Amino acid sequence: MCTACACGTQNGDSAQAVTGGAEAAEANVYTVSGMTCGHCVSSVSAEIGKVGGVTDVRVDLSSGAVTVSGAGFSDEEIRVAVEQAGYALATASPVGAA
């Protein structure tokens, strides 16, 4: 059972959520800790998707990587959205950063 969100689903390592779909001017990769199932992925994706300027959210459950595309959003707005979903933002970096 998922212990992070208590949704009752089995833990999974392959859940991935994709929202949006348009290529965007800016993309950042964040590491979110605490996600353990597809429901967790959906919750994080939905909250981040509400942030103004976000056009695409891609979540890889197995690594905790969340790629957020769009323009005009800040790392702080993403952090707040992740926390609103009940999880913690561990790291943030622009796509392609060394």
Salt bridges, closest charged atoms under 4 A:
GLU47 OE2 - LYS50 NZ 3.15
ASP56 OD2 - ARG58 NE 2.84
GLU76 OE2 - ARG79 NH2 2.25
GLU83 OE1 - ARG79 NH1 2.60
